Amino acid sequence: MASREGFAAVFYTEPSVLGLLANVVSAFLVCLQNFSSAHSNIPPMGVENILAGVHLILIGGLSQLLAGLLTFRKYDHLGGTAFLAFAGLWSSYGATRIISGAYPSPGNATFFPSNASFLQPPHPSISDGAVAGLVAYIIISLLLSFCSATVNYIMPFVFGAITLALVFEAVGLFARWALVVSGVMELGIVACGIYGATALLLKGIGQRHVLPGFGNPLFNVLLLGSSSRTSAKNVGEVKKNTKYAEPMALTNLCDSISAFIFSFYSFGYMRNFYVGAVWVSINSIGHLLGSYYGYQRDDAYHTTKSGVHSLFWLVMSWEEFTLTVFIQSENVQPSWAGLVGNWFFLSTAWVLLLVSLNRDALEVAHSSLFVLLTVSTIQQIPIIFFGVVCSFYTAASLYATFASLINSVAEKALVPVGVQVMSTSKLQKVLASIKSSLLKSKDSPAEPTLSEIPSALFYISNGLAAFSALQGTLNDPIRQHLCIPTVLIPGAVFQLYVCRLQVQKGRQFGSVLSFCYAAVWATWTWFRFAGNLLDINPRSNGGFTAGAVAFLVVNLFLIILASYFNVVLLCLAAVMEVLILCFLLSTVESLPLPLEIAMLTIFSLICIYGATASLANCIFGKELILMGPPLLRTKRAVKESNPPPLCLCPSSQQTSGLRAIADKLDAGGVCGVPTDTVYALAASCRHPEAIEKIYRIKDRPQEKPICILISNLDQLRSATPPFSPLLWEFMENVYPGGIGCIVQKGEWLKKLGVGAVYDRVGTRDSIMIRVPDQTVTVHLIDMTGPLAITSANPSGETDSTHHNIVIERLGHKLEGVLCDGESNEVVASTVVNCTRIDEGGITILREGCVPAAKVVQIFEKVKNQSV
């Protein structure tokens, strides 16, 4: 068992090895192709380009994508953002090579059949399209190179070599001599990358820095500024959620790339958007990952923001691609047909701006520019204005990326982001006043909300699909062409992502609703828009009619289920039933068009309101905007309306509450208590039966040990354990805090007050001890003596991060819960095995709220000082 844990720790410790090697192999592949092309003076042939593109996508794209995902799980904001960015770079460049191989010249045949002339794209302008993406990634690589210099001095050389290589790759699209220089730069990537991967691999195996380069930064990040800036001091403090790395930098980085490519196109430097659509589409996957990691951190705002931005750029790119393929020719300069769903995006952008008002000035400015960006997509506004706005948006996104990365690395606001524009309480009062006016009541307290994080994205994806379908009813062939991507992408493709979010935490009804509506919009697009291009006769096949009838029946059940949630969702499902009826009538050519237009309009308005209410309510945890009560209630809901008293739940802010919990523990009870990480179940070390009760409450396997909490290190010294000076010094540096040290058991535990439960805590030979960095918990321990603790969750489930979660899960089994609000962290402590600290160092058994790299850094510092 121990060997397996050791292997997992080593494998999971340094996923950056995979990211560096992916860059190495990709750069070497491009280098060989560049040297071969320059030596023979013959451009790569079609098959050669296609194979190179496939290898770049598989190695540089997918492998680096995996490295980025694993790095984000290690709370590494910079590494995760960099690897995911370069995954997009190599994937986009690989896709470009595949396109250049498939269309080497205007005269060559394409993959499309000759009888489908409407599907044959014009010859893509590879150079014009690829140079925009390469220049965007040059800027990003330079920024990442600078930021990584604050962490180590290997990554800056790797990322710097990538920057120079991309510069000459861009020049090489027009002058072949630059390919030789690019090849030399790519050899630099190979050399630096191999050294970095070797250094990290040895560090992961030996748990120490064998080769130099990753132990120290190239320059101190604190030189960039001071945390005492007034712009940083006035921003409301937000507790860090360290379950996953912060995804904000990734979102801003992806925004800057997409905006730059579109500005390049809008200024007329790209003759078509054939290649640009590929680069923006792959970049939008990065947005989705930012949204997903925001969801993992229970961050409703960034989950929705990243999702909306991904949807915006994806729809924009494929709309322009549709114009390029079906409407424009290669020699036509960029024109503006207007984003089909622009008014809906504009409304959504205003919603995001509204809920961002309690954040820093930089976030509000970024949201305001996004509003301006959606305004510039209106058909009557010249496309050059859209290019100007994209340029400003690129600059703002780059600055936001830089600020996010540097401030995350330093854990201080070194790069100014501005003051908080509006206090959270004031914004809540504004929203609550609107609710009060609707209820015509001066006092309408906000109740806890039932809105979930993906709900806003569910309404947005359906609303955009409906609004785009509404414009497709007009007798305009251009807009009917454009409705294919603008209905299909949000209504079907993006809604499957929303469905995935809803499935993850067991929201079965929500996932069913999203999945069914995705199927409806996909069928709608195929029959109403794509079907016209394929000359589908609605009377020639009854399949669409039968499908519409099936959708009607299924949606009836969804209406019944929606009545158990809220009025807004019920209205949405009811209007969808009428829309499906309109679809059925269109299959038999009996559709009253005004009815469909009216229903699509109502459906879109409901979605805007639902998105606004769901997002605001979810962010603030209260029903500030009315969603309406459920019309039907289950028996369980009726019972829960009058819940029986569960256990004693005093406030941690009152001495009487602390005393009440201490009395319960002294009497042999088990109570939920806050710690400096997550909530825990606590029992007195004077009552063995209380330890047994903990195992029964949690359904915890008997072989899993329980640790103890003490109030301070002096309490441990008074027990005179036989610890070495190195172990004492290490404990001095990690206590108090979110690190637990496993030490050898001994008779000294009886002096500590653990004699009665000696055999029920820890293992046979060792025990984990922690000193929490939490005033309330320390006072409680001073009252009761050492406490045996374990996380306050049923075995195998997620940690409890609020006293309400503990009460809901285990309140009926506990004697009391000390209520202290939200926990400081969302993951438990980091566990360090110190039993052989004098022989072979320490071993990280579990990485929790304190990163393993920081623990190793502390140990190396202590060890060097003791020598």
Secondary structure, 3 states (H helix, E strand, C coil): CHHHHHHHHHHHHCCHHHHHHHHHHHHHHHHHHHHHHHHHCCCCCHHHHHHHHHHHHHHHHHHHHHHHHHHHHCCCHHHHHHHHHHHHHHHHHHHHHHHHHHCCCCCCCCCCCCCCHHHCCCCCCHHHHHHHHHHHHHHHHHHHHHHHCCCCCCHHHHHHHHHHHHHHHHHHCCCCCHHHHHHHHHHHHHHHHHHHHHHHHHHHHHCCCCCCCCCCCCCCHHHHCCCCCHHHHCCCCCCCCCCCCCCHHHHHHHHHHHHHHHHHHHCCCCCCCHHHHHHHHHHHHHHHHHHHHHHHCCCHHHHHHHHHHHHHHHHHHHHHHHHHHHHCCCCCCCCCCCCCCHHHHHHHHHHHHHHCCCCEHHHHHHHHHHHHHHHCCCCCCCHHHHHHHHHHHHHHHHHHHHHHHHHHHHCCCCCCCCCECCCHHHHHHHHHHHHHHHHCCCCCCCCECCCCCCHHHHHHHHHHHHHHHHHHCCCCHHHHHHHHHHHHHHHHHHHHHHHHHHHHCCCHHHHHHHHHHHHHHHHHHHHHHHHHHCCCCCCCCCHHHHHHHHHHHHHHHHHHHHCCCCHHHHHHHHHHHHHHHHHHHHHCCCCCHHHHHHHHHHHHHHHHHHHHHHHHHHHHCECCCCCCCCCCCCHHHHHHHCCCCCCECCECCCHHHHHHHHHHHHCCCCEEECCCCCCEEEEECCCHHHHHHHHHHHCCCCCCCCEEECCCHHHHHCCCCCCCHHHHHHHHHHCCCCEEEEEECCCHHHHHCCHHHHHHCCCCCEEEEECCCCHHHHHHHHHHCCEEEEECCCCCCCCCCEHHHHHHHHHHHCCEECECCECCCCCCCEEEECCCCCCCCCEEEECCCCCHHHHHHHHHHHHHHHC
